[in-house]
Amino acid sequence: MANSEKFTVSGSQLVEKIKQLIHEGNIRRVRLLHEGRVVLEIPLSIGAPVAAVGILAAPVLAAVAAFAALVTECTIEVEKIEKS
């Protein structure tokens, strides 16, 4: 079963918050929303090692950083997997 959470962050906090969420490890998908529109969607493998996810996410985080420089505030929607 999956549940979702939303976080509103400033552009300067965006990359750090996404890194934090990726390292939690129980994330299925991260969506970046600005003014109600999906700007970027990052699908993450369930159960993938954190190091592997970190390496694969590096180019995505670079794109997120570029976007963060352009916005003052955005919303991160996270789809989490509940551990049984």
N, C-alpha and C positions, 0 to 999 in steps of 0.2 A: 504494500500500500504506500502511496506517495502523498506527501502533503507539501504545501508551498508556504513560503514566507516572503514578505516584502520588506526591503530596507530602503529608506531614502537617505542618500548621502550627498555630500558636496563633491564637486569635481575633483578636488584635491585629495579626497579620501577614497575615491573610487577604486583605484588599483589595489591599495592595501586591503580593502574590504573583500575584494574578489579573491585575492591571494589567501586571505584568512578562510574564506568559505571553501576554496579548493582543498586546503589542507585538512579540513574537517573530515573529508573522505566519504561521507554518506550523501553526497550531492549527485543527482542525476542530470540536472540541467540548470544553467544560469542564464537568465535573460536580462538584458540591459534595456531599460525603458527610458525614453525622454519624451515628456509631454504626452504620455499615454501610448506612444508608438514603440514597437520593438525595434531597437537599433542594432542589437547584436544578440545572438543566441549561441551559447557555448554548451554543447552536449558533452557530458563526461561519462566515462565508462564506470559502471558499478564494480567496485572491488578492485579497481586498478591501483597499483602501487602509487603512493604519493609522489615519489621521485619521477616516475614515468609520466604522470599527469603534469607535473611541474615542467618537464622538458617539452612536452607537447603544447603546453599552454603558453610558453614564452612568446611566440609570435602573436598570439591572441592578446596577451597582456600588453604588448607593444601597441596594438591597435586600440585597446581600451585606454591606454595612457594618452594617445593622440586625441581621442574623443574627449577624455576628461579635461584636457586643456581648453576645449571649446565650450564646455557647459558649466553652469554654476551649481546645478543640482540635477540629480537623476534618481531613478528608482532601480533597485536590483531585485529581481524576482527569482527566488531559489526554489527548485523542486527537490525535495529531500526524500530519501528512502528511509522508511521506518525499519529499524533493525528488530528482527523477531527474536 
